[in-house]
Amino acid sequence: MKSTLYIQNLKCKGCGITIKEKLSKFNKICNVSVDTQHTLVKFECASKNDVEYVKKCLSKIGYPPYGEKNDFLKKANSFVSCAIGKTHKQI
């Protein structure tokens, strides 16, 4: 099942690298792509439960889907995730 999520706090390639690394660790998620210009994440998964898992994971690392509360802690987490992504090689 192909899914697309519009997310908050997505700023750069560093953010995208972190998102790809985190989601690629879950064996039910594949073909992850991040579009920083349109602030979205595309991926394939097996079920709606997997989509919910992705939403929770994104929120935890600072990129909550649109419509979800975007508090100071999530914004701070996105800056940390971004910095980590900038230090890793692109996957």
trRosetta pair geometry for C-beta under 8 A, 3 or more apart (Angstrom, degrees):
i j d omega theta_ij theta_ji phi_ij phi_ji
1 44 6.7 148 71 -157 39 67
1 45 5.8 -36 63 71 92 66
1 46 6.8 82 15 -170 100 10
1 47 7.0 104 18 -81 139 18
1 48 7.9 -37 95 -59 166 55
1 50 8.0 144 58 60 115 123
1 51 7.8 -66 104 -49 126 113
2 42 7.1 -4 -173 -171 93 97
2 43 7.8 170 -150 93 55 33
2 44 5.4 -35 -96 -98 59 80
3 42 7.1 167 89 -150 50 53
3 43 5.8 -17 62 65 94 76
3 44 7.3 150 16 -103 79 29
3 45 6.2 -11 5 21 126 106
3 51 5.2 -178 -118 -107 163 110
3 54 7.4 145 96 50 145 157
4 40 5.7 6 -175 179 96 126
4 41 7.2 162 -153 82 51 46
4 42 5.0 -17 -101 -99 80 79
5 40 6.4 161 83 -155 42 74
5 41 5.0 -9 58 56 94 94
5 51 7.8 155 -61 -162 118 92
5 54 6.9 -174 -15 121 150 120
5 55 6.7 -173 -123 -90 152 80
5 58 7.0 -165 111 -4 150 169
5 65 5.0 -81 -173 -109 112 110
6 38 7.7 -85 -117 145 93 83
6 39 5.9 55 -162 106 77 92
6 40 5.0 -43 -98 -95 57 88
6 65 6.6 87 74 -158 57 75
6 66 4.6 -9 100 0 106 122
7 10 5.4 88 90 -33 103 118
7 39 5.8 -137 63 166 63 88
7 40 6.7 138 10 -114 80 32
7 41 5.9 35 -13 -7 128 106
7 58 5.8 -106 -118 174 136 139
7 63 4.4 25 169 167 135 98
7 64 6.7 158 -152 88 82 26
7 65 5.6 -62 -100 -100 67 45
7 66 6.9 -140 -104 -29 17 72
8 39 7.2 34 -95 179 25 134
8 63 6.4 172 66 -158 57 51
8 64 5.3 -4 38 65 113 76
8 65 7.4 81 -2 154 86 6
8 66 6.2 127 -48 -81 91 61
8 68 7.6 -136 8 64 126 90
8 70 4.8 -79 120 -100 163 140
8 74 7.6 49 90 133 120 128
8 78 8.0 -100 113 -71 76 154
9 15 7.5 -176 125 -132 78 142
9 62 5.6 -101 110 149 156 88
9 63 5.4 -132 67 -104 105 61
9 64 7.5 70 9 25 115 70
9 70 6.8 175 -38 -153 106 123
9 74 6.8 -152 -29 138 153 92
9 75 5.9 -166 -104 -117 129 60
9 78 3.7 -97 156 -107 137 170
10 15 5.1 164 -143 126 63 151
10 16 7.4 64 -157 -63 106 75
10 19 7.9 -6 -112 -38 107 146
10 34 7.2 -162 -148 -174 134 111
10 36 5.7 -153 149 -129 107 67
10 39 4.5 156 52 -132 125 79
10 63 5.9 56 -63 -131 84 117
10 78 7.8 -109 -69 -156 36 128
11 14 7.7 -13 80 57 96 95
11 15 5.4 125 43 -24 70 139
11 36 7.1 -11 113 -154 17 115
11 78 7.4 114 -6 152 109 116
11 82 6.0 2 51 -111 118 142
12 15 5.5 116 56 6 57 97
12 16 7.3 -111 114 0 41 94
12 36 6.2 45 -122 -139 15 152
12 82 6.3 77 48 -151 103 113
12 86 7.6 20 103 -76 128 105
13 16 5.2 -55 -150 39 41 116
13 17 6.2 46 153 -25 71 100
13 36 6.8 -77 -64 -36 49 149
13 85 7.2 -165 123 137 57 120
13 86 7.7 97 88 -96 84 71
13 90 7.2 -43 172 -93 117 117
14 17 5.8 -49 -148 30 31 112
14 18 6.7 29 154 -15 62 104
14 81 8.0 142 135 124 89 62
14 82 4.5 74 105 -173 117 65
14 83 6.7 34 165 -72 144 14
14 84 7.6 132 177 66 101 45
14 85 3.6 132 179 89 61 104
14 86 3.6 -23 -107 -55 129 80
15 18 6.0 -61 -156 37 30 109
15 19 6.3 28 151 -18 67 108
15 34 7.3 -164 108 168 84 151
15 36 6.9 118 64 -106 116 108
15 63 7.0 120 -174 -78 112 129
15 78 6.8 9 -118 -171 114 90
15 81 6.4 61 -126 112 65 102
15 82 4.7 -21 -68 -100 78 84
15 85 5.8 -166 -54 36 13 160
16 19 5.6 -55 -145 37 32 111
16 20 6.2 31 157 -17 67 106
16 34 3.6 -177 -133 85 97 145
16 36 5.9 -82 -49 -56 122 103
16 85 6.8 130 57 -176 46 150
17 20 5.9 -56 -148 37 29 110
17 21 6.3 28 155 -19 64 108
17 85 3.7 141 68 -162 102 100
17 86 7.5 151 42 -58 138 31
17 88 5.5 175 152 75 133 110
17 90 5.6 -105 -102 -110 113 63
17 91 6.8 123 -148 10 80 86
18 21 5.8 -57 -147 37 30 111
18 22 6.2 26 158 -17 66 109
18 61 6.5 -174 143 167 118 139
18 81 4.3 153 136 176 164 90
18 82 6.8 -101 1 -80 140 27
18 84 5.5 85 -97 83 120 102
18 85 3.6 -91 -32 -64 90 110
18 88 7.6 130 -75 30 64 133
19 22 6.0 -59 -146 38 27 107
19 23 6.1 12 164 -6 65 113
19 32 7.2 -160 129 166 88 130
19 34 5.3 109 73 -81 136 139
19 41 6.1 -123 165 -105 143 130
19 58 6.9 25 -130 -113 104 89
19 61 7.3 171 -93 92 65 143
19 63 6.4 -15 -91 24 117 162
19 81 7.7 65 -53 163 68 131
19 85 7.7 4 0 -92 64 141
20 23 6.3 -65 -140 45 24 100
20 24 5.8 25 164 -23 64 117
20 32 5.0 161 -125 105 71 125
20 33 7.9 23 -95 -104 109 25
20 34 6.3 -105 -50 -14 95 118
20 91 5.6 -169 121 59 127 114
21 24 6.0 -60 -141 35 22 111
21 25 7.1 32 157 -32 57 100
21 85 7.4 -169 9 -107 125 84
21 88 6.7 11 -58 113 149 168
21 91 6.2 130 -78 -2 78 143
22 25 6.2 -54 -168 14 31 114
22 57 5.9 166 145 168 120 118
22 61 5.8 -103 -70 -41 170 159
23 26 6.1 -54 -167 28 48 107
23 29 5.0 -95 173 122 91 150
23 32 4.8 132 92 -98 131 153
23 41 7.6 149 -37 -178 161 136
23 43 6.3 -102 162 -99 146 152
23 54 6.3 34 -122 -127 114 95
23 57 6.5 133 -87 111 74 148
23 58 8.0 11 -68 -65 111 85
24 29 7.0 -117 -95 95 29 103
24 30 7.9 67 -124 -113 70 47
24 32 5.9 -113 -63 18 83 137
24 91 6.9 -106 7 115 166 153
26 29 4.5 50 84 15 106 112
26 50 7.7 152 141 -149 134 95
26 53 6.7 154 -149 132 160 134
26 54 7.8 -141 53 -80 156 76
26 57 7.4 -107 -31 -63 140 161
28 45 5.6 52 140 -149 89 86
28 46 5.2 -75 -164 8 107 111
28 47 7.8 -33 174 24 136 84
28 50 4.9 -126 124 -113 125 131
28 53 7.8 69 71 57 124 151
29 32 6.4 39 149 -61 106 109
29 43 5.4 -9 -166 173 97 136
29 44 7.3 141 -159 76 49 50
29 45 5.2 -19 -101 -90 65 98
29 50 6.3 172 -71 180 83 117
29 53 7.9 -134 -51 92 121 118
29 54 6.4 127 -103 -82 138 111
30 43 7.0 137 69 -170 30 85
30 44 5.1 -31 70 67 81 101
30 45 7.6 155 22 -79 67 49
31 42 7.5 -50 127 121 91 90
31 43 6.1 146 84 -146 70 50
31 44 4.6 41 46 8 117 109
32 41 6.9 -18 -161 -172 88 98
32 42 7.3 154 -152 86 40 55
32 43 4.6 -1 -100 -99 68 102
33 41 7.4 161 84 -157 46 52
33 42 4.8 -6 58 58 94 101
33 43 7.4 179 21 -71 60 59
34 40 7.6 177 -152 93 49 46
34 41 5.4 -17 -104 -105 73 75
34 42 7.9 -163 -74 24 30 70
35 38 4.6 0 122 46 123 97
35 39 7.3 -52 95 8 79 12
35 40 4.9 5 53 57 108 86
35 41 7.7 -161 22 -75 73 31
35 42 7.3 47 -11 -8 106 103
36 39 7.0 22 -161 -80 35 50
41 54 7.6 -163 110 169 136 124
41 58 6.9 -152 15 -98 158 140
41 63 7.7 88 -32 137 133 139
43 54 6.5 -176 55 -119 148 154
45 50 3.6 -167 172 112 135 140
45 51 6.1 -180 60 -57 147 66
45 54 7.0 -127 -52 -32 151 129
46 50 5.6 108 46 -19 72 146
47 50 5.1 113 59 1 67 97
47 51 7.5 -119 110 -1 47 85
48 51 5.3 -46 -154 31 44 116
48 52 6.6 46 148 -19 68 100
49 52 5.6 -52 -153 35 36 113
49 53 6.5 42 147 -23 65 102
50 53 5.3 -47 -150 32 37 117
50 54 6.5 40 150 -21 65 101
51 54 5.6 -51 -152 33 34 113
51 55 6.6 38 149 -21 64 102
52 55 5.6 -49 -149 33 35 115
52 56 6.5 33 153 -16 65 104
53 56 5.9 -58 -152 38 31 109
53 57 6.2 31 152 -19 66 109
54 57 5.6 -55 -145 38 30 113
54 58 6.2 31 157 -19 66 106
55 58 5.9 -55 -146 37 27 109
55 59 6.3 26 155 -18 62 109
55 64 7.9 42 -174 -151 77 61
55 65 5.4 -39 -134 -15 97 128
55 68 7.6 150 -177 -47 106 148
56 59 5.7 -57 -147 38 29 112
56 60 6.2 33 154 -24 64 108
57 60 5.7 -55 -149 33 29 113
57 61 6.7 8 160 -3 64 108
58 61 6.4 -69 -149 45 28 96
58 63 4.4 -75 -178 85 90 95
58 64 6.5 138 116 -100 94 26
58 65 6.6 80 89 -44 138 76
59 62 7.9 89 -177 -36 27 8
59 63 7.1 -100 -78 73 28 47
59 64 4.2 48 -112 -98 83 80
59 65 7.2 -52 -63 3 96 72
59 68 6.1 -77 -103 135 122 159
59 74 6.6 -52 -168 -121 67 124
60 77 7.4 -126 151 171 39 158
61 77 5.9 -172 178 152 29 116
61 78 7.4 87 133 -92 65 55
61 81 4.7 89 169 -90 98 143
62 74 5.1 146 -133 -177 55 60
62 75 6.8 105 -156 -113 102 8
62 76 7.2 -128 -113 77 123 40
62 77 3.2 -166 -67 98 105 89
62 78 3.0 -166 146 -56 126 62
62 79 7.3 -135 -167 9 162 49
62 80 7.0 151 -32 46 150 86
62 81 5.0 -162 38 6 126 130
63 74 7.8 -171 -26 179 17 102
63 78 5.9 111 -62 -105 68 107
63 81 7.3 -93 -27 78 102 160
64 68 4.0 -121 169 86 122 125
64 69 7.1 -41 139 73 171 42
64 70 5.5 -155 50 -91 127 78
64 74 5.5 -13 -18 -164 113 152
65 68 5.3 84 63 0 71 118
69 74 7.8 149 113 1 71 145
70 74 5.5 -114 -153 81 56 136
70 75 6.6 77 164 -55 90 91
71 74 5.5 98 56 11 64 100
71 75 7.2 -123 109 -3 35 93
72 75 5.6 -59 -150 39 33 112
72 76 6.2 33 154 -20 68 107
73 76 5.7 -53 -146 37 31 112
73 77 6.3 34 153 -21 64 105
74 77 5.5 -50 -146 35 33 114
74 78 6.6 38 153 -24 63 101
75 78 5.7 -51 -153 29 32 113
75 79 7.0 33 150 -18 62 100
76 79 5.8 -52 -157 31 37 111
76 80 6.7 33 148 -15 66 104
77 80 5.6 -55 -151 38 37 111
77 81 6.1 38 152 -19 69 107
78 81 5.5 -51 -142 40 33 113
78 82 6.1 41 154 -26 65 105
79 82 5.6 -49 -146 33 30 116
79 83 6.5 31 154 -19 62 104
80 83 5.8 -54 -150 35 31 110
80 84 6.4 31 152 -18 65 105
81 84 5.7 -54 -148 36 32 111
81 85 6.3 33 153 -20 65 107
82 85 5.8 -57 -151 36 29 112
82 86 6.5 30 153 -22 64 105
83 86 5.8 -53 -150 31 32 113
83 87 6.9 26 153 -17 62 106
84 87 6.0 -64 -158 34 34 108
84 88 6.8 22 151 -15 67 109
85 88 5.9 -64 -149 36 36 106
88 91 7.7 -16 140 -34 119 93
